[in-house]
Structures are given as structure tokens and as C-alpha cells.
Amino acid sequence: MSVAALTVSKPAHETSLGHQARKALATRERILQAVVELINESGFSGATSGQIARRAGITWGAVQHHFGTKDDILLAIIERSQQVYLDQLQSAQLAKGPLSQRIDHFVDAVWEHYRSDLYFAFSEIMRASRMSAIGPSLSAFSISEEQEKHIQIMASMFADYAIPSQRLKECFRFVHRFLAGFALDRIMEPSAPYETIHIKRLKDELLQLVSDKGSDTGDYHTTGGLK
């Protein structure tokens, strides 16, 4: 993997900090980056305390100073993954143009998230936390709350198309189930064929789904007409 591919995107609020605050923030970013790299290289089990400290270039005591426990680091990666993803979806560009263009941009943004190293780390941490006692306590993280945030962003993205809420929720599930499986297939077979074709088919199916006025979820209209 390239260095660029392993970059952990940062939230867009890190400006006008003092020198010490910037230094502390940079150290925290190195720690998070180290964990993402280790999980991508060797799976969840590869992100041991010792390996994290070595990769970040500091002692484990220094790591604990910034995050507390290893579980706190893992939870920070989960939260970072979701925040970076939601920030991508809230790009003003995604809410412009005709419906087909918005769907193209939306699917591309979601797929960019699912194919990222940050998402792979997120998925490995979530699996580990459910399969055994190893992994973070997820009491501070709610999947349902994150899903609701996503649906609200989708509603805003297609605000001038009166898409019924049930239809929107179905679209949400459809896209994520498709791309989550696609991401897993890509992990198992990185050179798997038909990626471009299948992404195009997903976009076509999604456009058909939101444009189908004969669905049981109810009719809807757009202020400017379907385009």
C-alpha cells in the first residue's frame, strides 16, 4: 500500500491551536496512524501495545498519556472513521445537479469510504469487539445513532426530491449492504474484476429505486422534475 493510501484523514477543526496543543495533536495522530497501518498490514492481532508504540516512535507510557488504554485508541479510530465519512457526505458538491449526478457522487463517496484503510481498521475493530473479550468497549458508540446521522444527510442531499422516509432508509440499506460486501470481496481478492461495471450497476439500480413511483413506500415528486 502507498503512503498516501494509509493516511488517516483529520477532522476539519484543527486550526489556531497553540504550540503544545499542536504537538500533542500530532502525537495523537501518529498513534492513530500507527494502529491503522498495523491493522491493515497484519489484521487486528497485529496491533499490539508494543507494536503501536514502536510504529508511533514513542513509549507505551507516552501512548497511555494521550489515550489512556488501548481500548480508548480503538474507540478513537471507530469515531474517526465515522466522522471522516460523514464529513465526506456533507460536501456541498453532493447536493448539486440532477438526481442521476447526485447519485453518482453519493455512491462514489460511500465507496471511497468502504475501500479506505481507515474503514478496514474500523471493520476489524468492530469484528474483534463482537467475537471475543478482545477489543474496545463500544458503550460510547452507537451504530443506530450513526445510521440516523447518515439518513439525515441523505435527506438533505436529496432535499428537493420529495423521497419518502421509508424509501430513503431502503436506499441507505441497499447501498451499504452492496458496498460492504464489495469491500470484503476486494479484501479477499484485490484484483477482482468488474469493479467499474458493478459500481455503475449499483448507481443505475439506486436511481431506479428512488425514481420508481409505483413502490409501496409511496409516491414522491421533485420540485424540478426527475432529470
Steps between C-alpha positions, in 0.01 A plus 500: 500500500617850428573753769214713371260208531583462867438861594247543780284795402463767766188692601479854364515688831873489577597866456628779725640260762792589726840337454457242777149416387620449142786282622263286708257476210778391263601225744141377525481491121821294482351252744176467304694473174717226652197293600334539159821394324555199728143374460520539121831317489438219750138507608363594840738267685797686353416819688659403831594759759869455428457523123284812530764675711783397268314607186408835655859553615416552867475294818184319602487727803485799266221330304305453823556864588315602184229234489487308827441139400533313172121476487486880508723513191280249318188691590664820371561328165137388483382854568754648256390265223137601540577872526721503190228313312222738607720798411543356149125460459431856609701642211291769332585348162291191578177703521537663158384403154230264372402187690720267294806716566432515873466123513830461312677727748330337798597145402856613420531662844368192681726270298802719572423448869458123475819448303712711739756367748320689775178306433690169493642580844150597618351173376775289657455674835122455489534130418755444775280675756212264421688173464680504834590701807783649296419843364352821628189554704257650250265646758590851381435414136153447358458351153134602493590862575761502223250351256247768589760771434566348160130486412461864601790595273342300216170683557684833474690384193175422316292770672340631182383150408216403733625148566291322768693418817447124462636513146801695623567241770474221245749683276734538797491126574530402136811707435676400820427129472622498141819696565582328830493167318695649212766626741532154656535341155768757416694405814485129415587560133660843444513454123141380469349604164189700417536770767416787263212309341346403833529850645323629189225240545458601862453862394244396237309285750501777759371752246224258407415442865458867587324573169246216520166664575316171514664381821303415814702766681291769332528747218728800501575791276784739435466875487673502164398164355716190479809559291 
